[in-house]
């Protein structure tokens, strides 16, 4: 038998990056796990439910990215192969600055 871990609100906020009001709003709407009453004035969430919710969000984000990229080339191709030009320009500027001080 596995013992269930519970997280209080500060830990849920830290793990999800969401704030109290949004967490409770989404729980009311059924879009987020509902807290359990663990005392008269205390609530907590099952850690497994929060982790499952996070994983489902990651999976949903991954599938939407896959859908939006269909028919497109790689990032390098979509930018005309110019990825990294900024770094090259910065390097050239630094080289020019070094040459300017030696004159």
Residue pairs with C-beta under 8 A, 6 or more apart in sequence:
4 46
4 47
4 48
5 46
5 47
5 48
6 36
6 38
6 44
6 45
6 46
6 47
7 15
7 44
7 45
7 46
7 47
7 50
8 42
8 43
8 44
9 20
9 23
9 35
9 43
12 18
12 23
12 45
12 50
13 19
13 20
13 23
15 50
15 54
16 23
16 50
16 53
16 54
18 26
18 32
23 32
26 32
27 33
27 34
27 35
32 53
33 45
33 46
33 49
33 50
33 52
33 53
35 43
35 44
35 45
36 43
36 44
36 45
36 46
37 43
38 44
72 78
75 83
76 83
